[in-house]
Amino acid sequence: EEMEIEFAKFLNDRKWAEDRFENNERINCGINITLESQPSIGNYQATVQVVSARPVFNSSYEAVLINFADRDFNFEYTESQPLDFQPNTYLSNITSMLGFYAYMILANDFDSFENLGGQPYYEAAWQVVNNAQQSGIPGWDQFNSVRNRYWWAENSIDQVMEPMREVTYEYHLKGLDLMADDPETARTNILEALKKVQAVNRAKPRSILIISFLDAKMDEIVS
């Protein structure tokens, strides 16, 4: 219970972005940690589901932006442990992971409102990845999996994958946000955005950025 409270305080009480937001503008997101085992005191093996959504203009609907499963969410935590984080320094695996996801949630949210608007936060997430690689803990390197934190961040700053970030903007701001006022134009713009997804998939088949997009959007696209 203390762990849950402290992790929530770490994320919600820290200023992650330079912009100023009102309380009602906070991003609707969740980091759902499932503790699988405790091999030793203070050492946890876990999985996590990271979800975030953004409101759709002129509606009560919220569109899912992220629905990402991390199977390598392993960390050390002891009672009353201070949760320190520095963007340019690796201090602990748990704060690096929580910080990484805070930046990725921000990056995706900004990208959905402004074309490539999340760039500073993708770069911050990539810096966290680079710092954490020294730990040797799974999830931060390019060799053990193609569906981990390393590849999600790497894809997000790869110029070949940049059209996928443009899709986030076009699909949401020029698509879903127009649905209430001009559904035909909205559907046309969404279809054009999905054609970009198809083109990127041909260039980099089964990349994590495409997989994560479809994990978040499949039901919505069908609807």
N, C-alpha and C positions, 0 to 999 in steps of 0.2 A: 504493500500500500504506500509506503514511504517512497519507494522507487517511482511509482506512478505519479505521485504528487510532485516530486522533484524534477522528473523529466518534463512534465507539463509546465512547471514554473520556468525551467530552463528555456523552453521554446517560446512561451507566451510573454515572458517578462523582458526578454532581450530585444534590442532594436536591431533588426536584420537588414533593414532597407533605409536608404537616405531619405526617401520621400516620407511625408507626414500623412498618416491615415487616421480617420475617425474610427471609433470602435465599431460602428456599423459597416465599415469598409473592410474589416478584417477578413482574411481568406478563410472560407469554410474548408477545413482540412482535418485529417486524422492520421495518426501514426499508431497502428494497432499491433502491439508486440505480443507474441505468443512465446512464453518461456517453455522450451522443450525439455531442458535438463540442466542440472547444476553439477558439473563434473568435480568441482572443488568449491570451497567456501569463497563466495564473491565472484565466481566464474560462471557465466551463463551462456548456454547455447540456445539460440532463439531464432524465430522467423518474424518477419514484419510485413504488414500490408500498408502501403502508403497511398492515401486517397486524398484528392483535392478537387474542388468544384468551383465554378464561377457562375454568377447569376446571368440569366438571359434577359435582354432588354424587353421591357413591356410584357413580362410574364412572371409567373411564380416558379418557373422551371429553373433548375440548376443543372448545368452541363458538367459532367465529369471531365476533368483535365488529366488527372493522373490516377491510375489504378495499378500500382507497381508492387510486385511481390519480391522480397529480398530474403533468400534462403540462407544467407551467410551473416546474419545479424548476431554475431557473437561478441561478448563484451565482459568486462570486469566492473563490478560495482559493489561497494561495501556501505553499510549504514553510515549516514552522515557524511558521506564523501562529497567534497565540493565539486561542482560541475563547472570546470573552467574551460573556456574556448578562446582560441586566438586564430583568426583566419589564416595567418601565415606560419603557424607553428603547430606541430602535432603534439597534443598533450595527453589525450586518451582516446581509445577507440569509440567509446560510447558518445562522447561529445562531438567527435569528428563525424560519426554517422548521423547524429541528430542535426548537426550544423549543415552537413551535406544535403539532407532532405529539406531543411528549411530553405536553402538557396535554390534547390531544384523546384520546390513548390512556388517560390517567388518568380523564378525564371519563366516557368510555364504560364503563370497567371499574367505576367507582363506581356509575354508574347501574344496572348490571346486578345489584348486590347490595343497593341501597337506592333506593327511589323518589325520583328527582330528586337522588340523592346526589352526582352529578358537578357540581353547579352552580358551586362555586368554581373548578373547572378549566375549565369552559366560559367563565366570565367572564375567566379569565386568558388563555385562547386568543384571545378577542375583543379583549382589550387588546393582545396581540401584533399582531393584524391592524390595529388602529387605528394603532399606532406605525409599522408597516411601510408604510402607505399613502404616507407621505412619500417613499419610495424611488422610486416610479413603476415598480417592477419587476412584471411580470405575475404574476397569482395572488393579489394582495392587494386588487384593486379589484372593483367590482360590474359593470363594463361589458364586459369582454372575454370573459367566460364565465359560465355559470350552474353550472358544475361545478368551482369552484376553492375555495381556502382561505377566501376572503371569505364565500361563500355557505354553506359547510359550517358555519362558526362562526356566521353570522347566523341560519341556520335553527335552530341549537342553542339560542339564547337567545330566539327568537321565541315568544311565548306561544301563537300559533296552532298552532305545531308541538310544543308541550309534550306532547300525547298520544303523540307518537312516542318521547319519552324515557320515558314511562310504559310503553310497549310493551317497551322494553329490559328493564325490571325485571320486568314480568309474564311476558314470554316466557321469561326465564331463571330467575328465582328461583321463580316460581309455576308454571313449565312444565317446562323441561328438568331443573331440580334435583329435581322430584318424579317424574320418569319411572321411576326404578328402583323406587320404593315404591308409586306409585299412577299407573300410566300413563294410565288413563282420565281422571282429573282433570287430569293434566298436559296431555293432548291437548285437553281442553275449554278449559283456560285459555289454551293457545297459540292456539286458534282464536278465542277472544274478543279476544286481543291483536291478531291479524291483522285482525279487523273494524275495530279502531281505525286500523290502517294504511290500510285502504280508505276510512274516513271522512276522514282527513287528506288523502289523495290527492284526494278530491273537493274539499276546500277549497283545496288548493294543488297542482294537478296537476304531476307530474314534478319535484317539488322534490328538491334534492340529498340531503336527509335520507332520503327514501324510496328514492331510487336507491341510495344507499350501503347502506341496510339490506338491500335485495334483493340487491345485489352480494355481501354477506356471507352472506346466509341462504338464497338460493334452493335450493341443493342440499340443505341441511339440512331445509328445509320439505318438499321433495319426499320425502325419506327418512322 
